[in-house]
Amino acid sequence: MFGCTFWIRDHRVSTDTSKKTQHNAETKRDEKRVRVVRAEKLKEKCRLDRQGCVLFAMLAGGDYNEGGLPKCGADNALKAAQASLGRSLCSRQNQDDCSKWGANTLTNYFKRTAPGITVPPSFPRYELLQFYNQPKVHSDDWLRDYARENMDYDHPSRETHLFLKACPPINMFWKKYLNHVGPILLSRILAAWDEPLPGTAPYGLTLVNTRQTAATAQPSHAPLERKVKFRAFDVTELKVQDLAAYVTQRDKPIPDINEAPGHVVTYEMPAFFLRKVLPIPIPTVTEPSETGNPPKRKHSTSDEQDTNSPVSAKKMCQPAKPATSVTQPSITFSGKSASSPMQSSTLATPSKHSLQHSPLASTTSPATPVNLSNNGLRRPQPRGPRPSPSEKFALLLRSVKNE
């Protein structure tokens, strides 16, 4: 709107992760990221040019007219700006032209798009339009000439006046003043620092060790900021007498005023400033290895066991386990009585012939016959799908019946 083509603003994040809102009351400023707005992207994606931004501010409200047009809102204001109504608005020369534009152009537009919006007779005000459309700013030539003539001009800080005039109305004590102003003063000092690296860090500057996670243990680039501690009273021009003058203006005295010279402030500052006075190493960038860590356990890709693997070869050298007999309850057929496990504890053992020729013999794990080599070692054979317990019992009954 004012000629800016590259705008850096705060990036707001919601305090409640379950909601997506942009209201300042429900968001907080992100301390690590910022939001960048480019004029060409704004025109490409939102179809907003400079005149459209002026119309949007007049309808939705801005710094000069907080209310904007009643019942309009941001959505209707954006649609009106995208309809190129801002160009005709910015060409108005006086209040009469603005009133005619509002009664004709703007009223007819809202009759088609939003009939519930009523345009007042005096809308828009020509004075507010000039604030947005033609702000009082210096030209580029004036700024270049002024900068050329005042290359070494530096604004001295008047901390005593700032502390005594600004802090009492907002109820700011000396600790909050040092916490907020101390890092700014230290940044100004380090920006103008042109001496070699000192042997001892000035102002009690020390790095604060931060907890590192797996993602930040090996950063891919040097950190832009480092957290440090320093004595804020060493970088300020205030004296204890100045703090005492502020204390006398209050009803209740501040008992810890003598602790001000030793007050330590913790803050994150740009790393390129701190390298002027602290030996901060620059981490080297390491490329990640192409091969990751091998898996700790090998998983078989097929049901059949690979006999060429070391595990299979070791199992092949083990002696074969003797076949154990399988015991089942005795059952008689053809109407004869049978003793069940609930009636009697008498168990019958099938014969060796029935086990070898029974279908159960090829599926039972402990009594499965194996092929033995010449030296008596076991050769494992591929096994089929194991039957359920009911199928096993049916196969056993069939073998006993055949016997």
TORKOLLO-35116 format. One line per 2 residues: number of its first residue (from 1); their letters; for each residue z, x, y of C-alpha. Coordinates in Angstrom, 1 decimal, always signed. Last residue first. Layout:
// TORKOLLO-35116
NUM) A) Z X Y  ...
This chain:
// TORKOLLO-35116
403) EN) +13.1 -5.4 -101.0  +10.7 -7.6 -99.1
401) KV) +13.6 -9.7 -97.8  +15.4 -6.5 -96.6
399) SR) +12.3 -5.4 -94.7  +11.8 -8.7 -93.0
397) LL) +15.5 -8.9 -92.0  +15.2 -5.5 -90.4
395) LA) +12.0 -6.5 -88.5  +13.8 -9.6 -87.1
393) FK) +16.8 -7.5 -86.0  +14.6 -5.0 -84.2
391) ES) +12.7 -7.9 -82.5  +16.0 -9.4 -81.3
389) PS) +17.2 -6.0 -80.0  +14.0 -5.6 -77.9
387) PR) +11.2 -3.4 -79.1  +10.6 +0.2 -77.7
385) PG) +7.1 +0.9 -76.4  +5.4 +3.7 -78.3
383) RP) +6.6 +7.2 -78.9  +4.7 +10.4 -78.6
381) QP) +5.8 +12.9 -81.3  +8.3 +15.7 -80.9
379) RR) +7.8 +18.7 -83.3  +11.0 +19.7 -84.9
377) LG) +11.6 +23.1 -86.4  +11.7 +23.7 -90.1
375) NN) +9.8 +27.0 -90.1  +6.7 +25.4 -91.6
373) SL) +6.7 +22.6 -89.0  +8.6 +19.4 -89.3
371) NV) +7.1 +16.0 -88.5  +9.7 +13.6 -87.3
369) PT) +11.2 +10.5 -88.9  +12.9 +8.2 -86.4
367) AP) +16.5 +7.5 -87.4  +18.2 +8.1 -84.0
365) ST) +15.5 +6.4 -81.9  +14.4 +3.4 -84.0
363) TS) +10.8 +2.6 -83.3  +8.9 +4.1 -86.2
361) AL) +11.5 +3.1 -88.8  +11.7 -0.5 -87.7
359) PS) +8.3 -1.1 -89.2  +9.9 -0.6 -92.6
357) HQ) +8.4 +1.8 -95.1  +10.8 +4.7 -94.6
355) LS) +13.8 +2.5 -94.0  +13.2 +0.3 -97.0
353) HK) +12.8 +3.3 -99.3  +16.0 +4.9 -98.1
351) SP) +18.0 +1.8 -99.0  +19.5 -0.6 -96.6
349) TA) +23.3 -0.2 -96.1  +25.4 -3.3 -96.5
347) LT) +28.4 -4.2 -94.4  +31.6 -6.1 -95.5
345) SS) +33.6 -7.1 -92.5  +33.6 -10.8 -93.3
343) QM) +33.3 -14.1 -91.5  +32.4 -13.2 -87.9
341) PS) +30.2 -10.2 -89.0  +28.3 -12.6 -91.2
339) SA) +28.6 -13.0 -95.0  +25.7 -14.9 -96.7
337) SK) +25.8 -17.7 -99.2  +22.7 -18.3 -101.3
335) GS) +20.2 -20.9 -100.2  +17.1 -18.8 -101.0
333) FT) +18.3 -15.9 -98.9  +21.3 -13.5 -98.7
331) IS) +22.5 -11.5 -95.6  +24.6 -8.4 -95.5
329) PQ) +25.5 -7.1 -92.0  +23.6 -4.1 -90.7
327) TV) +24.1 -0.3 -91.1  +21.6 +2.3 -90.1
325) ST) +21.9 +5.6 -91.8  +21.6 +8.8 -89.8
323) AP) +18.5 +11.0 -89.9  +19.4 +14.7 -89.6
321) KA) +18.7 +16.3 -86.2  +15.7 +18.6 -86.1
319) PQ) +16.3 +22.2 -85.0  +15.6 +23.1 -81.3
317) CM) +12.6 +25.3 -80.7  +10.4 +22.3 -79.7
315) KK) +12.9 +21.4 -77.0  +12.5 +24.7 -75.3
313) AS) +8.8 +24.4 -75.4  +9.0 +21.0 -73.8
311) VP) +11.1 +22.3 -71.0  +8.9 +25.3 -70.4
309) SN) +5.8 +23.0 -69.9  +2.9 +23.3 -72.4
307) TD) +4.0 +20.3 -74.5  +3.5 +17.9 -71.6
305) QE) +5.4 +14.8 -72.4  +3.4 +11.6 -72.6
303) DS) +4.4 +8.8 -70.2  +2.5 +10.3 -67.4
301) TS) +3.1 +11.7 -63.9  +6.4 +13.4 -64.7
299) HK) +8.7 +14.1 -61.8  +9.8 +17.6 -61.0
297) RK) +13.1 +17.9 -59.3  +14.0 +20.0 -56.2
295) PP) +10.8 +19.2 -54.4  +9.2 +22.2 -52.7
293) NG) +10.0 +22.6 -49.0  +7.0 +22.1 -46.7
291) TE) +3.8 +24.0 -46.8  +1.9 +24.2 -43.5
289) SP) +4.8 +26.0 -41.7  +5.5 +24.7 -38.2
287) ET) +4.3 +26.9 -35.3  +7.0 +28.7 -33.5
285) VT) +7.4 +28.6 -29.7  +9.7 +31.2 -28.3
283) PI) +12.8 +30.2 -26.5  +13.2 +31.5 -22.9
281) PI) +16.5 +33.3 -22.6  +18.9 +32.3 -19.8
279) PL) +20.5 +35.4 -18.2  +22.1 +33.6 -15.2
277) VK) +21.5 +34.1 -11.5  +17.8 +33.6 -10.9
275) RL) +17.4 +31.9 -14.3  +19.5 +29.0 -13.0
273) FF) +16.8 +27.8 -10.6  +14.1 +27.9 -13.3
271) AP) +16.4 +25.9 -15.6  +16.7 +22.9 -13.3
269) ME) +20.3 +21.6 -13.1  +22.4 +19.4 -15.3
267) YT) +25.9 +19.0 -13.9  +29.6 +19.8 -14.6
265) VV) +31.8 +20.2 -11.5  +34.9 +22.3 -11.4
263) HG) +37.7 +21.8 -8.8  +39.6 +25.0 -8.1
261) PA) +39.5 +24.9 -4.3  +40.2 +21.1 -4.4
259) EN) +43.5 +21.3 -6.3  +45.5 +21.4 -3.0
257) ID) +44.5 +17.9 -2.3  +46.2 +16.6 -5.5
255) PI) +48.8 +14.3 -3.8  +46.3 +12.1 -1.9
253) PK) +48.3 +10.3 +0.8  +48.4 +6.5 +1.0
251) DR) +47.7 +4.7 +4.3  +44.5 +6.6 +4.9
249) QT) +43.2 +8.3 +8.0  +45.6 +11.2 +7.5
247) VY) +43.9 +12.0 +4.2  +40.5 +12.6 +5.9
245) AA) +42.1 +15.2 +8.2  +43.7 +16.8 +5.1
243) LD) +40.2 +17.2 +3.5  +39.0 +19.0 +6.6
241) QV) +42.1 +21.2 +6.6  +41.3 +22.1 +2.9
239) KL) +38.0 +23.5 +4.2  +34.5 +22.2 +4.0
237) ET) +31.5 +24.5 +4.1  +30.6 +23.8 +0.5
235) VD) +29.3 +26.1 -2.2  +32.7 +27.6 -3.2
233) FA) +34.4 +24.1 -3.3  +31.9 +23.1 -6.1
231) RF) +33.3 +25.7 -8.6  +30.6 +25.7 -11.3
229) KV) +29.8 +24.3 -14.7  +26.3 +24.2 -16.2
227) KR) +24.1 +21.8 -18.2  +20.5 +23.1 -18.5
225) EL) +17.3 +21.5 -17.4  +13.6 +22.0 -18.1
223) PA) +14.2 +23.0 -21.7  +11.7 +25.6 -23.0
221) HS) +9.0 +24.1 -25.4  +8.7 +23.2 -29.0
219) PQ) +12.5 +22.9 -29.4  +14.1 +24.3 -32.6
217) AT) +17.5 +22.7 -32.9  +16.4 +19.7 -30.8
215) AA) +15.2 +17.4 -33.6  +17.8 +18.5 -36.2
213) TQ) +20.5 +17.9 -33.6  +22.1 +20.2 -31.1
211) RT) +25.4 +19.6 -29.4  +25.5 +21.1 -25.9
209) NV) +27.1 +24.4 -24.9  +27.8 +24.4 -21.2
207) LT) +26.5 +27.4 -19.3  +28.7 +29.1 -16.8
205) LG) +28.5 +29.4 -13.0  +31.8 +30.5 -11.5
203) YP) +30.4 +30.4 -8.0  +28.3 +33.5 -8.6
201) AT) +27.4 +34.8 -12.1  +28.5 +38.4 -12.6
199) GP) +26.1 +41.3 -13.0  +23.7 +39.7 -10.5
197) LP) +20.0 +39.1 -11.3  +18.0 +40.5 -8.4
195) ED) +18.1 +38.9 -5.0  +15.7 +36.2 -3.7
193) WA) +18.0 +33.1 -3.8  +16.6 +30.4 -1.4
191) AL) +16.2 +27.8 -4.2  +19.5 +28.9 -5.6
189) IR) +21.4 +28.0 -2.4  +19.6 +24.7 -2.0
187) SL) +20.3 +23.8 -5.6  +24.0 +24.7 -5.1
185) LI) +24.2 +22.4 -2.1  +22.7 +19.5 -4.0
183) PG) +25.0 +20.1 -7.0  +28.0 +20.0 -4.8
181) VH) +27.1 +16.8 -3.0  +27.7 +14.3 -5.8
179) NL) +30.7 +15.8 -7.6  +32.1 +17.4 -4.5
177) YK) +32.1 +14.0 -2.7  +33.5 +12.2 -5.7
175) KW) +36.4 +14.7 -5.8  +37.0 +14.5 -2.0
173) FM) +37.5 +10.8 -2.1  +34.9 +8.1 -1.5
171) NI) +36.1 +4.8 -0.1  +32.6 +3.7 +1.0
169) PP) +33.6 +3.4 +4.7  +35.8 +6.6 +4.5
167) CA) +33.1 +8.9 +3.0  +30.3 +8.6 +5.5
165) KL) +31.9 +9.6 +8.8  +34.4 +12.3 +7.8
163) FL) +32.4 +13.9 +5.0  +29.0 +13.8 +6.7
161) HT) +30.4 +15.2 +10.0  +32.2 +18.0 +8.2
159) ER) +29.1 +18.6 +6.0  +26.7 +19.1 +8.9
157) SP) +23.8 +20.6 +6.9  +21.3 +22.8 +8.8
155) HD) +17.7 +21.5 +8.8  +15.3 +24.4 +8.2
153) YD) +12.3 +25.3 +10.3  +10.5 +28.4 +9.0
151) MN) +7.0 +26.9 +8.8  +7.5 +24.8 +12.0
149) ER) +4.1 +25.2 +13.8  +2.0 +24.9 +10.7
147) AY) +4.0 +22.0 +9.4  +3.6 +20.2 +12.7
145) DR) -0.1 +20.9 +12.8  -0.6 +19.6 +9.3
143) LW) +1.5 +16.5 +9.9  -0.4 +15.7 +13.0
141) DD) -3.8 +16.1 +11.3  -2.6 +13.8 +8.4
139) SH) -1.7 +11.0 +10.8  +1.8 +10.0 +11.5
137) VK) +3.0 +6.7 +10.3  +3.6 +3.3 +12.0
135) PQ) +2.6 +0.8 +9.3  -0.7 -1.0 +9.6
133) NY) -1.1 -3.4 +6.6  +2.5 -3.8 +5.5
131) FQ) +4.4 -3.9 +8.9  +1.3 -5.5 +10.5
129) LL) +1.5 -8.5 +8.1  +5.1 -8.9 +8.9
127) EY) +4.2 -9.3 +12.6  +1.3 -11.7 +11.8
125) RP) +3.6 -14.1 +10.1  +1.9 -15.7 +7.1
123) FS) +2.6 -18.6 +7.1  +3.4 -20.5 +10.3
121) PP) +2.2 -23.9 +9.0  +4.1 -23.6 +5.6
119) VT) +2.0 -23.3 +2.4  +3.1 -25.7 -0.3
117) IG) +3.1 -24.6 -4.0  +3.1 -27.4 -6.6
115) PA) -0.7 -27.6 -6.8  -0.9 -24.1 -8.5
113) TR) -4.5 -23.0 -9.3  -6.9 -25.4 -7.5
111) KF) -4.6 -26.6 -4.7  -3.3 -23.1 -4.5
109) YN) -6.7 -21.7 -3.5  -7.3 -24.5 -0.9
107) TL) -3.9 -23.7 +0.7  -4.6 -20.0 +0.9
105) TN) -8.0 -20.2 +2.5  -7.5 -23.2 +4.9
103) AG) -3.9 -23.5 +6.2  -2.9 -19.9 +5.5
101) WK) -6.0 -18.4 +7.0  -5.7 -20.7 +10.0
99) SC) -2.1 -19.6 +10.6  -3.0 -15.9 +10.2
97) DD) -5.9 -16.2 +12.7  -3.5 -17.9 +15.2
95) QN) -1.0 -15.1 +14.7  -3.4 -12.4 +15.6
93) QR) -6.2 -10.1 +14.3  -6.7 -11.2 +10.7
91) SC) -8.8 -8.7 +8.6  -5.9 -8.0 +6.2
89) LS) -5.8 -11.6 +5.0  -9.6 -11.7 +4.2
87) RG) -9.3 -8.6 +2.1  -6.1 -9.8 +0.4
85) LS) -7.7 -12.9 -1.0  -9.6 -10.8 -3.6
83) AQ) -8.9 -13.2 -6.5  -6.8 -10.4 -8.1
81) AA) -4.3 -10.8 -5.2  -4.1 -14.5 -5.8
79) KL) -3.4 -14.0 -9.5  -0.7 -11.4 -8.7
77) AN) +1.0 -13.7 -6.3  +1.0 -16.5 -8.8
75) DA) +2.7 -14.3 -11.4  +5.2 -12.7 -8.9
73) GC) +6.7 -16.0 -7.6  +5.2 -18.7 -5.5
71) KP) +7.9 -21.3 -5.2  +8.5 -20.4 -1.5
69) LG) +6.3 -17.7 -0.1  +8.1 -14.4 +0.3
67) GE) +11.9 -14.5 +0.2  +12.6 -10.8 +0.8
65) NY) +10.3 -10.5 +3.8  +10.3 -7.0 +5.2
63) DG) +11.4 -5.2 +2.1  +9.2 -7.3 -0.2
61) GA) +8.4 -10.8 -1.2  +6.1 -12.4 -3.8
59) LM) +3.6 -13.8 -1.3  +3.5 -11.2 +1.4
57) AF) +4.1 -8.3 -1.0  +1.2 -9.5 -3.2
55) LV) -1.0 -9.9 -0.2  -0.4 -6.3 +0.9
53) CG) -0.9 -5.0 -2.7  -4.3 -6.8 -2.8
51) QR) -5.3 -5.1 +0.4  -4.6 -1.7 -1.2
49) DL) -6.4 -2.5 -4.4  -5.1 -4.4 -7.4
47) RC) -7.3 -5.2 -10.5  -4.3 -4.8 -12.8
45) KE) -5.8 -2.3 -15.3  -8.3 -0.5 -13.2
43) KL) -6.8 -0.8 -9.8  -3.3 +0.2 -11.0
41) KE) -4.8 +3.0 -13.0  -6.6 +4.3 -9.9
39) AR) -3.5 +4.1 -7.8  -1.3 +6.0 -10.2
37) VV) +2.2 +4.9 -11.1  +4.5 +7.3 -12.9
35) RV) +7.8 +6.2 -14.4  +10.6 +8.8 -14.9
33) RK) +12.3 +10.1 -18.0  +15.5 +12.1 -18.7
31) ED) +18.3 +10.3 -16.7  +17.0 +6.8 -17.5
29) RK) +18.3 +4.5 -14.9  +20.2 +1.5 -16.1
27) TE) +19.2 -2.1 -16.8  +20.9 -5.5 -16.8
25) AN) +21.7 -5.8 -13.1  +18.5 -4.0 -12.2
23) HQ) +16.4 -6.6 -13.8  +13.6 -5.2 -16.1
21) TK) +14.4 -7.1 -19.3  +13.7 -6.6 -23.0
19) KS) +16.8 -7.7 -24.9  +18.2 -6.6 -28.2
17) TD) +18.8 -3.1 -27.0  +21.3 -4.3 -24.3
15) TS) +21.6 -1.8 -21.5  +17.9 -2.1 -20.8
13) VR) +16.0 +0.9 -19.7  +14.8 +1.6 -16.1
11) HD) +12.5 +4.5 -15.4  +13.0 +5.5 -11.8
9) RI) +9.9 +6.0 -9.6  +7.1 +8.6 -9.2
7) WF) +4.1 +7.3 -7.2  +0.7 +9.0 -7.1
5) TC) -2.0 +7.4 -4.8  +0.2 +6.7 -1.8
3) GF) -1.7 +5.2 +1.1  +0.9 +2.8 +2.4
1) M) +0.0 +0.0 +0.0
